[in-house]
Amino acid sequence: MVQPHKLLKGDLARNGASGLGVVLLLFGYLIDMKDWRVLRVSGPLKSVAVLYSTVAGALFFVALLFHTAQMPSIPFFVCVAASLIGVTYLRRKVFKGTPVQVFSFAESIAFALVAAFAGVIWFLWAFTRMGDHSAWGEETIKTFADATPHYKEIEFILWCSPALLSFMYLLVALVCWSRSWIHSRESGEEDTFVSAELKVICVAVGILAFITWLGVSLAVQSVDVSNIVIRFSAFMFLCLGLYVVSEIGIEKLEEAAVKDATVQAAIDFALSDWVKGAFALVALPLAPFLFALDAVHQCFRKCSRASSGCLTTEAYALLAWISKWNWASVLTKSMCCGLGAFLTKALVSHGLVVFLAWFNEYLEPWSVGSSLSLLFVVELILFLFPPVAGIPLYMIAGIVVIPKVRKLGYGVFAGIIAGTVYSFVLKMVAIAMEQKLIGQPLSRNIATKKFVGVQTPGMKAIRYILSQKGFHANQIAVLVGGPDWPTSVLTGILNLSLGAMLMRSIPLIVLIFPAVVASAYTISEAEDAASMSQNKAIAGVALALAAVFQGGASVLAAYYVQEATVDHKDEVDAMVDPQEAEVLESVEQDRITAKAWAKATGWSASPVWVRVVLVLGSLLASATVAVTMNPSNKAFTDFALTEKVSRLPGGVITLINAPGWVAIYLSIAVGVCLLVWGIWAKGAFGKKGMLIQPLQ
């Protein structure tokens, strides 16, 4: 029997461990304990440093576990982090001389076996008599509900934690496998090692960005699954960042960029104003605190070594670097990122759910033929919007189709098959429309081709893969693993055969089927109160399985694109677009115009009042994101696809909580700041006698 009071009590222990862990970490930072290992201090002092770091790290993990009641997904990240730390220790202490490709391949096998074991355990527990499902009764649910507002997420996690861990370890295994393959193609020299590592990181970042986008879309069925996916992506982003900074270093990055065009392109993106704007969105509000902490750090340094200035040398180096940024561009991008995050959360994660739930309710009294026809048209229209992923549309199709099939006297399994076939036909028609009605008309448009990057090695590799005759695994991986709208439109821009693209997209049914299964269990969750928790867990896992299939396909797609650029370099280089010369000329013209735009509207050219508007807008954007993403005081009330909009007292507007209204007003203020800056910038650029250049 679950005893939630033992899990949810202990505020004193939780806050004490958290406070002590933070104090120890801060003190270790202030006394530069990280340098003790480098300075080769004496044995006893080095032992103290190791013990201190171990205790601080242990307290940090314990404090995280104590906060499980507030964020129930924490144990997953602690488990994955502990696994990665353990593997890193083995690599450094036991297998230091083992080639990278061999060790990474062994890692992938180990993580895959753990993933398979956890998945099998959960399957046996969930679907056979091995599972004791009586522990989660109404009394337990009520106890959790009274103790924490996160009881639904706790309920979901308790039901399917092995399955979620299985998915996480499977993704880690795929990244390790890609690392093994990439390193197997490089020589053992230091520069090629760094280049290979950065290629792995580029692949991982792309996959995580894609998974984050899927996580936002998964909110249509389950906010719990969506939150876990997004947090896992953020956790892995953090791990990758720490690895790059601590193990590779900025100097090696710059050296590798000189010798490798792929690495150079990745670094150019990482140092772009868009990435800097996203960084400013988070860091700018914290800057006063961070520099104050650094001033205290410098005071400690002055007590132990000769050091001058109010800040540390690292802080001065950072200030010197960021002082060279085009802050006018960075802050405008920061505002755009904040607005994008708010609109994605409000419109995709919540607004789309409410619309689909209303539409499902609207179709209930309709006949089978009429409802399915209207649903087909509406979902086709939604498929034409780039931010909308396919998985939520497959789910709503299942939620509409399955009850209609059951009314005709057939069972749930027949409904699942019908929903899968219906969604598959829908996807095939959407591919044809996106390729022929959107992509192909743009195939002669220089601006579109420039945006897509038809002149880049990666895009040439994709063209080479998809242009091959026959039915190959690399083609399937690219078509199945890519985002829905961009992939189909890209095939039209590249003027590829529609029939071949449709044939190679048939394996998409592997993604559609679990999404429709999730629909079936979501319906059962609403109808069967006795098995509600079990049905909810199975629905969530089926949906996560669809996301993992697509994430795995994206890993394979990245692998095949990289393979093409290495093993078929001559053929890839020969994939020259008929308008490539015009595209390159336009790219160069854009570079010249952007340079003139930056000079006319940059930070140094901006009057004081414009700088105030930019800083204020960026801070307001940070506040908008903080209010929107706050898990303890939600901006919007969660709403399920199976709920009835007509039963909402006061209508849809009641789903917007007080923080949601604050976020809306803040986003409007951000938009006003952007508009004011845009009007001034266009005027300033026009006064120089130049063409008006939009925000780049």
C-alpha positions as CSV (number, residue, x, y, z in Angstrom):
1,M,0.0,0.0,0.0
2,V,1.4,3.4,-1.0
3,Q,1.8,5.7,2.0
4,P,2.0,9.2,0.4
5,H,2.3,11.0,3.7
6,K,5.8,9.6,4.1
7,L,6.7,10.9,0.7
8,L,5.1,14.4,1.0
9,K,6.3,15.4,4.5
10,G,9.6,16.5,5.6
11,D,9.8,20.2,4.7
12,L,12.6,20.7,7.3
13,A,14.8,18.0,5.9
14,R,14.1,19.1,2.3
15,N,14.9,22.8,3.0
16,G,17.8,21.9,5.2
17,A,19.5,19.7,2.6
18,S,18.8,22.2,-0.1
19,G,20.2,25.1,1.9
20,L,23.3,23.2,3.1
21,G,24.0,21.9,-0.5
22,V,23.7,25.4,-1.9
23,V,25.9,26.9,0.8
24,L,28.6,24.2,0.3
25,L,28.6,24.7,-3.5
26,L,28.8,28.4,-3.2
27,F,31.6,28.3,-0.7
28,G,33.5,25.8,-2.9
29,Y,33.1,28.2,-5.8
30,L,34.2,31.2,-3.7
31,I,37.4,29.5,-2.6
32,D,38.2,28.2,-6.1
33,M,38.1,24.6,-5.1
34,K,37.9,23.5,-8.7
35,D,41.5,24.7,-9.2
36,W,42.9,22.6,-6.4
37,R,43.2,19.6,-8.7
38,V,45.0,21.6,-11.3
39,L,47.4,23.2,-8.8
40,R,48.5,19.7,-7.6
41,V,48.2,20.6,-4.0
42,S,49.4,18.3,-1.2
43,G,47.8,14.9,-0.5
44,P,45.7,15.8,2.6
45,L,44.4,19.0,1.1
46,K,43.6,17.2,-2.2
47,S,41.7,14.6,-0.1
48,V,39.8,17.3,1.6
49,A,38.8,18.8,-1.7
50,V,37.6,15.4,-3.0
51,L,35.6,14.8,0.2
52,Y,34.1,18.2,0.1
53,S,33.1,18.0,-3.5
54,T,31.6,14.5,-2.9
55,V,29.6,15.7,0.1
56,A,28.3,18.8,-1.7
57,G,27.4,16.8,-4.7
58,A,25.6,14.2,-2.6
59,L,23.7,16.8,-0.8
60,F,22.7,18.4,-4.1
61,F,21.2,15.1,-5.3
62,V,19.5,14.4,-2.0
63,A,18.0,17.9,-2.0
64,L,16.7,17.3,-5.5
65,L,15.1,14.0,-4.4
66,F,13.5,15.8,-1.4
67,H,11.8,18.1,-3.9
68,T,10.1,15.2,-5.7
69,A,6.7,16.2,-4.3
70,Q,7.0,19.6,-6.0
71,M,8.5,18.2,-9.3
72,P,7.8,14.4,-9.5
73,S,10.0,13.9,-12.5
74,I,13.2,14.7,-10.6
75,P,14.1,11.0,-9.7
76,F,14.3,10.3,-13.5
77,F,16.9,12.9,-14.0
78,V,18.8,12.0,-10.9
79,C,18.8,8.4,-12.1
80,V,20.0,9.3,-15.7
81,A,22.6,11.8,-14.2
82,A,23.9,9.1,-11.9
83,S,24.2,6.7,-14.8
84,L,26.1,9.2,-16.9
85,I,28.4,10.2,-14.0
86,G,29.1,6.5,-13.4
87,V,29.9,5.8,-17.0
88,T,32.2,8.9,-17.1
89,Y,34.0,7.6,-14.0
90,L,34.5,4.2,-15.6
91,R,35.8,5.9,-18.8
92,R,38.4,8.0,-16.9
93,K,39.6,5.4,-14.4
94,V,39.1,2.0,-15.9
95,F,38.8,2.3,-19.7
96,K,41.0,5.3,-20.2
97,G,43.0,3.7,-23.1
98,T,39.9,2.2,-24.9
99,P,39.2,3.9,-28.3
100,V,36.3,6.3,-28.2
101,Q,34.4,4.4,-30.9
102,V,34.7,1.1,-29.0
103,F,33.7,2.5,-25.6
104,S,30.8,4.5,-27.1
105,F,29.5,1.4,-28.9
106,A,29.7,-0.5,-25.6
107,E,27.8,2.3,-23.9
108,S,25.1,2.2,-26.5
109,I,24.7,-1.6,-26.0
110,A,24.6,-1.2,-22.2
111,F,22.0,1.6,-22.2
112,A,19.9,-0.2,-24.8
113,L,19.9,-3.4,-22.7
114,V,18.9,-1.4,-19.6
115,A,16.1,0.3,-21.7
116,A,14.9,-3.1,-22.9
117,F,14.9,-4.6,-19.4
118,A,12.9,-1.6,-17.9
119,G,10.5,-1.7,-20.8
120,V,9.8,-5.5,-20.5
121,I,9.4,-5.1,-16.7
122,W,6.8,-2.4,-17.2
123,F,5.0,-4.3,-19.9
124,L,4.7,-7.4,-17.8
125,W,3.5,-5.3,-14.8
126,A,0.9,-3.3,-16.8
127,F,-0.6,-6.0,-19.0
128,T,-0.2,-9.3,-17.1
129,R,-1.2,-10.7,-13.7
130,M,2.2,-9.9,-12.4
131,G,1.0,-6.3,-11.7
132,D,-0.8,-5.5,-8.5
133,H,-2.9,-2.5,-9.5
134,S,-4.9,-2.4,-6.3
135,A,-2.5,-0.1,-4.4
136,W,-3.7,3.0,-6.3
137,G,-7.2,3.3,-5.0
138,E,-9.6,6.2,-4.4
139,E,-8.3,6.6,-0.8
140,T,-4.7,6.9,-2.0
141,I,-5.6,9.3,-4.8
142,K,-7.5,11.5,-2.3
143,T,-4.6,11.6,0.1
144,F,-2.2,12.7,-2.6
145,A,-4.7,15.2,-3.9
146,D,-5.1,16.8,-0.5
147,A,-1.3,16.9,0.0
148,T,0.0,18.3,-3.3
149,P,-1.3,20.0,-6.4
150,H,0.9,17.7,-8.5
151,Y,-0.9,14.5,-7.6
152,K,-1.9,13.8,-11.2
153,E,1.7,13.8,-12.3
154,I,2.7,11.7,-9.3
155,E,0.0,9.2,-10.2
156,F,1.2,9.0,-13.8
157,I,4.8,8.6,-12.8
158,L,4.1,5.9,-10.3
159,W,2.2,3.9,-12.9
160,C,4.8,4.1,-15.7
161,S,8.2,5.0,-14.3
162,P,10.0,2.0,-15.8
163,A,8.6,2.7,-19.2
164,L,9.7,6.4,-19.0
165,L,13.2,5.4,-17.9
166,S,13.3,2.9,-20.8
167,F,12.6,5.7,-23.3
168,M,15.2,8.0,-21.7
169,Y,17.9,5.3,-21.8
170,L,17.0,4.4,-25.3
171,L,17.6,7.9,-26.5
172,V,20.9,8.0,-24.6
173,A,21.8,4.7,-26.3
174,L,21.0,6.2,-29.7
175,V,23.2,9.2,-29.1
176,C,26.1,7.0,-27.9
177,W,25.7,4.8,-31.0
178,S,25.9,7.9,-33.3
179,R,29.0,9.0,-31.4
180,S,30.6,5.6,-32.0
181,W,29.9,5.7,-35.7
182,I,31.1,9.3,-36.2
183,H,34.4,8.6,-34.3
184,S,34.9,5.4,-36.4
185,R,35.2,7.7,-39.4
186,E,37.8,10.0,-38.0
187,S,41.5,9.5,-37.3
188,G,42.9,9.4,-33.8
189,E,44.4,12.9,-33.9
190,E,43.3,15.6,-31.4
191,D,41.8,18.0,-33.9
192,T,39.7,15.3,-35.6
193,F,38.6,14.0,-32.2
194,V,37.3,17.5,-31.3
195,S,35.7,17.8,-34.7
196,A,34.0,14.4,-34.2
197,E,32.8,15.3,-30.7
198,L,31.3,18.5,-32.0
199,K,29.5,16.7,-34.8
200,V,28.0,14.4,-32.2
201,I,26.9,17.3,-30.1
202,C,25.3,19.0,-33.2
203,V,23.4,15.8,-33.8
204,A,22.3,15.6,-30.2
205,V,21.2,19.3,-30.1
206,G,19.2,18.9,-33.2
207,I,17.5,15.8,-31.8
208,L,16.8,17.5,-28.5
209,A,15.3,20.5,-30.2
210,F,13.1,18.2,-32.2
211,I,12.0,16.3,-29.1
212,T,11.3,19.6,-27.3
213,W,9.0,20.5,-30.1
214,L,7.3,17.1,-29.8
215,G,7.0,17.6,-26.1
216,V,5.1,20.8,-26.5
217,S,2.8,18.9,-29.0
218,L,2.2,16.0,-26.5
219,A,0.4,18.4,-24.2
220,V,-2.6,17.7,-26.4
221,Q,-3.0,14.3,-24.7
222,S,-1.1,14.5,-21.5
223,V,0.4,17.5,-19.8
224,D,2.3,15.1,-17.6
225,V,4.1,13.4,-20.5
226,S,4.7,16.8,-22.1
227,N,6.3,18.2,-18.9
228,I,8.6,15.2,-18.5
229,V,9.7,15.3,-22.2
230,I,10.5,19.0,-22.0
231,R,12.3,18.8,-18.7
232,F,14.3,15.8,-20.0
233,S,15.3,17.8,-23.1
234,A,16.3,20.8,-20.9
235,F,18.4,18.5,-18.7
236,M,20.2,17.0,-21.6
237,F,20.8,20.5,-23.1
238,L,22.4,21.4,-19.8
239,C,24.6,18.2,-19.8
240,L,25.8,18.9,-23.3
241,G,26.6,22.5,-22.4
242,L,28.6,21.5,-19.4
243,Y,30.5,18.9,-21.5
244,V,31.4,21.4,-24.2
245,V,32.7,23.9,-21.6
246,S,34.5,21.5,-19.3
247,E,35.9,18.8,-21.6
248,I,36.4,20.5,-25.0
249,G,36.9,24.2,-24.3
250,I,36.6,27.3,-26.3
251,E,40.1,27.2,-27.7
252,K,39.6,23.8,-29.2
253,L,36.3,24.8,-30.6
254,E,37.9,27.7,-32.5
255,E,40.7,25.4,-33.8
256,A,38.3,22.8,-35.0
257,A,36.2,25.4,-36.7
258,V,39.1,26.4,-39.0
259,K,39.5,22.8,-40.3
260,D,35.9,21.7,-40.5
261,A,33.0,23.4,-42.3
262,T,30.4,21.5,-40.4
263,V,31.8,22.6,-37.1
264,Q,32.2,26.1,-38.3
265,A,28.5,26.2,-39.3
266,A,27.5,24.8,-35.9
267,I,29.7,27.4,-34.1
268,D,28.3,30.2,-36.3
269,F,24.8,29.2,-35.2
270,A,25.8,28.9,-31.6
271,L,27.2,32.4,-31.6
272,S,24.4,33.9,-33.6
273,D,22.3,36.7,-32.3
274,W,19.3,34.4,-31.9
275,V,21.2,32.1,-29.5
276,K,22.6,35.1,-27.7
277,G,19.1,36.5,-27.5
278,A,17.8,33.3,-25.9
279,F,20.7,33.4,-23.5
280,A,19.9,37.1,-22.6
281,L,16.3,36.1,-22.0
282,V,17.4,33.9,-19.1
283,A,20.6,35.6,-18.0
284,L,19.8,39.4,-18.2
285,P,17.5,39.4,-15.1
286,L,20.1,37.5,-13.1
287,A,23.1,39.6,-14.2
288,P,23.2,41.9,-11.1
289,F,23.1,38.9,-8.7
290,L,25.8,37.0,-10.7
291,F,28.2,40.0,-10.9
292,A,27.6,40.7,-7.2
293,L,28.5,37.1,-6.4
294,D,31.6,37.4,-8.6
295,A,32.7,40.5,-6.6
296,V,32.5,38.5,-3.4
297,H,34.5,35.7,-5.2
298,Q,37.1,38.3,-6.1
299,C,37.3,39.3,-2.4
300,F,38.1,35.7,-1.5
301,R,40.8,35.5,-4.1
302,K,42.5,38.6,-2.9
303,C,42.9,36.9,0.5
304,S,44.8,34.0,-1.0
305,R,46.6,35.4,-4.1
306,A,47.7,38.6,-5.8
307,S,44.6,39.8,-7.7
308,S,43.5,43.3,-8.7
309,G,40.1,44.7,-9.7
310,C,36.6,44.5,-8.4
311,L,35.8,41.3,-10.4
312,T,37.6,38.2,-11.3
313,T,39.6,37.8,-14.5
314,E,37.0,35.4,-15.8
315,A,34.2,38.0,-15.3
316,Y,36.3,40.7,-17.0
317,A,36.9,38.4,-20.0
318,L,33.2,37.7,-20.2
319,L,32.4,41.4,-20.1
320,A,34.9,42.1,-22.8
321,W,33.3,39.4,-24.9
322,I,29.7,40.5,-24.5
323,S,30.6,44.2,-24.9
324,K,31.3,43.3,-28.6
325,W,27.8,42.0,-29.1
326,N,25.3,43.9,-31.2
327,W,23.0,44.4,-28.3
328,A,20.3,46.1,-30.3
329,S,20.0,42.9,-32.4
330,V,20.5,40.6,-29.3
331,L,17.7,42.3,-27.3
332,T,15.2,42.3,-30.1
333,K,15.9,38.6,-30.7
334,S,15.4,38.1,-26.9
335,M,12.0,39.7,-27.1
336,C,11.1,37.5,-30.1
337,C,12.2,34.4,-28.2
338,G,10.1,35.4,-25.2
339,L,7.0,36.0,-27.4
340,G,7.6,32.8,-29.2
341,A,7.8,30.8,-26.0
342,F,4.6,32.4,-24.7
343,L,2.6,31.9,-27.9
344,T,3.8,28.2,-28.2
345,K,2.7,27.6,-24.6
346,A,-0.6,29.4,-25.0
347,L,-1.7,28.4,-28.5
348,V,0.0,25.1,-29.2
349,S,0.1,23.4,-25.7
350,H,-3.2,24.8,-24.5
351,G,-5.2,26.5,-27.3
352,L,-4.9,23.6,-29.7
353,V,-6.1,21.2,-27.0
354,V,-9.2,23.3,-26.3
355,F,-10.0,23.7,-29.9
356,L,-9.7,20.0,-30.6
357,A,-11.8,19.1,-27.6
358,W,-14.5,21.6,-28.7
359,F,-14.4,20.2,-32.2
360,N,-14.7,16.6,-30.9
361,E,-17.7,17.6,-28.8
362,Y,-19.2,19.4,-31.8
363,L,-18.9,16.3,-34.0
364,E,-20.6,13.9,-31.5
365,P,-24.2,14.2,-32.8
366,W,-23.1,14.1,-36.5
367,S,-23.3,10.9,-38.6
368,V,-20.2,8.9,-39.3
369,G,-19.7,10.0,-42.8
370,S,-20.4,13.7,-42.1
371,S,-18.2,13.9,-39.0
372,L,-15.3,12.1,-40.6
373,S,-15.5,14.2,-43.7
374,L,-15.4,17.5,-41.8
375,L,-12.7,16.2,-39.5
376,F,-10.6,15.3,-42.6
377,V,-10.9,18.8,-43.9
378,V,-10.1,20.5,-40.6
379,E,-7.1,18.3,-39.9
380,L,-5.7,18.9,-43.4
381,I,-5.9,22.6,-42.7
382,L,-4.1,22.2,-39.4
383,F,-1.4,20.1,-41.1
384,L,-0.7,23.1,-43.3
385,F,0.5,25.1,-40.3
386,P,4.2,24.6,-39.6
387,P,4.0,24.5,-35.7
388,V,1.4,21.8,-35.6
389,A,2.9,18.3,-35.2
390,G,1.2,15.2,-36.6
391,I,0.9,13.2,-33.4
392,P,-1.9,15.3,-31.8
393,L,-3.8,15.2,-35.0
394,Y,-3.6,11.4,-35.1
395,M,-4.9,11.4,-31.6
396,I,-7.9,13.5,-32.2
397,A,-8.7,11.4,-35.3
398,G,-8.6,8.3,-33.0
399,I,-10.8,10.0,-30.4
400,V,-13.4,10.8,-33.1
401,V,-13.2,7.6,-35.1
402,I,-13.1,5.0,-32.4
403,P,-16.4,5.9,-30.7
404,K,-18.1,6.1,-34.2
405,V,-16.8,2.6,-35.0
406,R,-18.1,1.3,-31.7
407,K,-21.5,2.7,-32.3
408,L,-21.6,0.6,-35.5
409,G,-21.2,-2.5,-33.3
410,Y,-17.5,-3.2,-33.7
411,G,-14.9,-3.5,-30.9
412,V,-12.2,-1.2,-29.7
413,F,-9.5,-3.0,-31.7
414,A,-11.5,-2.5,-34.9
415,G,-11.7,1.2,-33.9
416,I,-8.0,1.4,-33.5
417,I,-7.4,-0.1,-36.9
418,A,-9.9,2.2,-38.5
419,G,-8.4,5.2,-36.8
420,T,-4.9,4.2,-37.9
421,V,-6.0,3.8,-41.5
422,Y,-7.9,7.1,-41.5
423,S,-4.9,8.9,-40.0
424,F,-2.6,7.3,-42.5
425,V,-4.7,8.4,-45.5
426,L,-4.9,11.8,-43.9
427,K,-1.2,12.1,-43.6
428,M,-0.6,10.9,-47.2
429,V,-3.0,13.6,-48.5
430,A,-1.3,16.2,-46.3
431,I,2.1,15.2,-47.7
432,A,0.8,15.6,-51.3
433,M,-0.7,19.0,-50.5
434,E,2.3,20.3,-48.7
435,Q,4.7,19.2,-51.4
436,K,2.6,20.3,-54.4
437,L,0.7,23.3,-53.1
438,I,3.4,24.8,-50.9
439,G,6.8,23.4,-51.7
440,Q,6.7,23.1,-55.5
441,P,5.4,26.7,-56.1
442,L,8.3,27.9,-54.0
443,S,10.8,25.8,-55.8
444,R,11.8,28.8,-58.0
445,N,11.8,31.3,-55.2
446,I,15.3,32.5,-54.3
447,A,14.3,33.7,-50.8
448,T,12.8,30.3,-49.9
449,K,15.8,28.3,-51.2
450,K,18.1,30.7,-49.3
451,F,16.1,30.1,-46.1
452,V,16.2,26.3,-46.6
453,G,19.9,26.4,-47.4
454,V,20.0,24.4,-50.7
455,Q,23.7,25.4,-51.0
456,T,24.7,23.8,-47.7
457,P,26.4,20.4,-47.5
458,G,23.6,19.1,-45.2
459,M,20.8,20.0,-47.6
460,K,22.8,18.6,-50.5
461,A,23.1,15.4,-48.6
462,I,19.4,15.2,-48.1
463,R,18.8,15.9,-51.8
464,Y,21.2,13.1,-52.6
465,I,19.5,10.6,-50.3
466,L,16.0,11.4,-51.4
467,S,17.0,11.4,-55.1
468,Q,18.2,7.8,-55.0
469,K,16.2,5.2,-56.9
470,G,14.6,2.4,-55.0
471,F,13.4,2.0,-51.4
472,H,16.3,2.6,-48.9
473,A,16.5,2.9,-45.2
474,N,18.2,6.3,-45.3
475,Q,15.3,7.7,-47.3
476,I,12.7,6.4,-44.8
477,A,14.7,7.8,-41.9
478,V,14.8,11.3,-43.4
479,L,11.1,11.3,-44.3
480,V,9.9,9.7,-41.1
481,G,12.3,11.3,-38.7
482,G,11.9,14.9,-39.9
483,P,9.3,17.4,-38.6
484,D,6.0,17.0,-40.5
485,W,5.5,20.3,-42.4
486,P,9.1,21.2,-43.1
487,T,10.0,17.7,-44.5
488,S,7.0,17.6,-46.9
489,V,7.5,21.2,-48.1
490,L,11.2,20.6,-48.5
491,T,10.6,17.7,-50.9
492,G,8.5,20.1,-53.1
493,I,11.2,22.8,-53.0
494,L,13.7,20.2,-54.2
495,N,11.4,19.1,-57.0
496,L,11.4,15.4,-55.9
497,S,8.9,12.8,-57.2
498,L,5.6,12.8,-55.2
499,G,5.0,9.1,-55.9
500,A,8.4,8.2,-54.5
501,M,8.0,10.4,-51.5
502,L,4.6,8.8,-50.7
503,M,5.9,5.3,-51.1
504,R,8.9,6.0,-48.8
505,S,6.6,7.6,-46.2
506,I,4.5,4.4,-45.7
507,P,6.5,3.5,-42.5
508,L,4.9,6.5,-40.9
509,I,2.2,4.1,-39.9
510,V,4.6,3.0,-37.1
511,L,4.2,6.4,-35.6
512,I,0.5,6.7,-36.2
513,F,-0.5,3.4,-34.6
514,P,0.7,4.1,-31.0
515,A,-0.9,7.6,-31.2
516,V,-4.3,6.0,-32.0
517,V,-3.8,3.4,-29.3
518,A,-3.2,6.3,-26.9
519,S,-6.6,7.7,-28.1
520,A,-8.3,4.4,-27.3
521,Y,-6.9,4.4,-23.7
522,T,-7.7,8.0,-23.3
523,I,-11.4,7.3,-24.1
524,S,-11.3,4.3,-21.7
525,E,-9.8,6.6,-19.0
526,A,-12.9,8.8,-19.2
527,E,-15.3,5.9,-19.3
528,D,-13.8,3.4,-16.8
529,A,-13.4,4.9,-13.4
530,A,-12.1,1.7,-11.9
531,S,-9.1,1.5,-14.2
532,M,-8.7,5.2,-14.8
533,S,-5.1,5.4,-13.6
534,Q,-4.0,2.3,-15.5
535,N,-5.6,3.5,-18.7
536,K,-4.1,7.0,-18.3
537,A,-0.6,5.5,-17.8
538,I,-0.9,3.2,-20.9
539,A,-2.2,6.1,-23.0
540,G,0.7,8.3,-21.9
541,V,3.3,5.6,-22.6
542,A,1.8,4.8,-26.0
543,L,2.1,8.5,-26.8
544,A,5.6,8.7,-25.6
545,L,6.4,5.6,-27.7
546,A,5.2,7.4,-30.8
547,A,7.5,10.3,-29.9
548,V,10.4,7.9,-29.2
549,F,9.9,6.3,-32.6
550,Q,10.1,9.7,-34.3
551,G,13.0,10.7,-32.2
552,G,14.8,7.5,-33.1
553,A,14.1,8.1,-36.7
554,S,15.6,11.6,-36.4
555,V,18.8,10.0,-35.0
556,L,19.0,7.7,-37.9
557,A,18.3,10.6,-40.3
558,A,21.2,12.6,-38.8
559,Y,23.4,9.5,-39.1
560,Y,22.6,8.9,-42.7
561,V,23.0,12.6,-43.6
562,Q,26.5,12.6,-42.0
563,E,27.3,9.3,-43.7
564,A,26.4,10.8,-47.1
565,T,28.6,13.8,-46.6
566,V,31.6,11.6,-45.6
567,D,31.2,8.5,-47.8
568,H,29.6,10.1,-50.9
569,K,31.2,13.5,-50.8
570,D,31.7,13.7,-54.6
571,E,28.1,12.7,-55.3
572,V,26.8,15.1,-52.6
573,D,28.9,18.0,-54.0
574,A,27.4,17.3,-57.4
575,M,23.9,18.0,-56.1
576,V,24.0,21.6,-57.3
577,D,20.6,23.4,-57.4
578,P,19.8,25.0,-60.7
579,Q,19.6,28.4,-58.9
580,E,22.5,27.9,-56.5
581,A,24.5,30.7,-58.0
582,E,21.6,33.1,-57.6
583,V,21.1,31.8,-54.0
584,L,24.8,32.4,-53.1
585,E,24.7,35.9,-54.7
586,S,21.6,36.7,-52.6
587,V,23.3,35.3,-49.5
588,E,26.3,37.6,-50.1
589,Q,23.9,40.6,-50.7
590,D,22.1,39.8,-47.5
591,R,25.4,39.8,-45.6
592,I,26.3,43.2,-47.0
593,T,22.8,44.6,-46.3
594,A,22.8,43.1,-42.8
595,K,26.1,44.7,-42.0
596,A,24.8,48.1,-43.1
597,W,21.6,47.5,-41.1
598,A,23.6,46.7,-38.0
599,K,25.7,49.8,-38.4
600,A,22.6,52.1,-38.8
601,T,20.5,50.5,-36.1
602,G,23.2,49.0,-33.7
603,W,23.6,49.8,-30.1
604,S,26.1,52.6,-30.6
605,A,23.8,54.3,-33.2
606,S,20.7,54.0,-30.9
607,P,19.7,57.0,-28.8
608,V,19.2,56.5,-25.0
609,W,15.5,56.2,-25.2
610,V,15.7,53.4,-27.7
611,R,18.2,51.5,-25.5
612,V,15.8,51.9,-22.6
613,V,13.0,50.4,-24.8
614,L,15.2,47.5,-25.8
615,V,16.3,46.6,-22.3
616,L,12.8,47.1,-20.9
617,G,11.4,44.9,-23.6
618,S,13.9,42.1,-23.0
619,L,13.2,42.2,-19.2
620,L,9.5,42.1,-19.9
621,A,10.0,39.1,-22.2
622,S,11.9,37.3,-19.4
623,A,9.1,38.0,-17.0
624,T,6.6,36.7,-19.5
625,V,8.4,33.4,-19.9
626,A,8.9,33.1,-16.1
627,V,5.2,33.7,-15.4
628,T,4.1,31.4,-18.3
629,M,6.4,28.5,-17.4
630,N,5.9,28.6,-13.6
631,P,4.9,25.1,-12.6
632,S,3.7,26.0,-9.1
633,N,1.3,28.7,-10.1
634,K,0.1,27.8,-13.6
635,A,-0.9,30.4,-16.1
636,F,-3.5,28.2,-17.8
637,T,-5.6,25.4,-16.4
638,D,-4.9,22.0,-17.9
639,F,-7.6,20.7,-20.2
640,A,-8.0,17.2,-21.7
641,L,-9.1,16.2,-25.1
642,T,-12.0,14.1,-23.7
643,E,-13.4,17.0,-21.6
644,K,-16.4,19.0,-22.6
645,V,-15.9,22.7,-23.4
646,S,-19.7,23.2,-22.9
647,R,-19.4,22.2,-19.2
648,L,-16.9,25.0,-18.4
649,P,-18.6,27.4,-16.1
650,G,-18.0,30.8,-17.6
651,G,-16.7,29.4,-20.9
652,V,-13.1,28.9,-22.2
653,I,-12.0,32.2,-20.7
654,T,-12.0,30.6,-17.2
655,L,-9.1,28.4,-18.3
656,I,-6.9,31.5,-18.1
657,N,-5.7,31.9,-14.5
658,A,-4.5,35.2,-12.9
659,P,-0.8,34.5,-13.9
660,G,-2.1,33.8,-17.5
661,W,-3.6,37.3,-17.7
662,V,-0.4,38.8,-16.3
663,A,1.5,36.9,-19.0
664,I,-0.9,38.2,-21.7
665,Y,-0.4,41.8,-20.6
666,L,3.3,41.4,-20.4
667,S,3.5,39.9,-23.9
668,I,1.4,42.8,-25.2
669,A,3.9,45.2,-23.6
670,V,6.8,43.2,-25.2
671,G,5.1,43.5,-28.6
672,V,4.7,47.3,-28.1
673,C,8.5,47.6,-27.4
674,L,9.3,45.6,-30.5
675,L,7.0,47.8,-32.6
676,V,8.4,51.0,-31.3
677,W,12.0,49.8,-32.0
678,G,11.0,48.5,-35.4
679,I,9.5,51.9,-36.4
680,W,12.6,53.8,-35.2
681,A,15.0,51.3,-36.8
682,K,13.3,51.5,-40.2
683,G,13.3,55.3,-40.1
684,A,17.0,55.3,-39.0
685,F,17.9,52.9,-41.8
686,G,15.9,54.9,-44.4
687,K,17.7,58.2,-43.4
688,K,20.9,56.6,-44.5
689,G,19.6,56.3,-48.1
690,M,19.3,52.5,-47.9
691,L,16.6,50.1,-48.6
692,I,14.5,49.2,-45.6
693,Q,15.8,45.9,-44.2
694,P,13.4,43.8,-42.1
695,L,14.5,42.2,-38.8
696,Q,17.1,39.6,-39.7
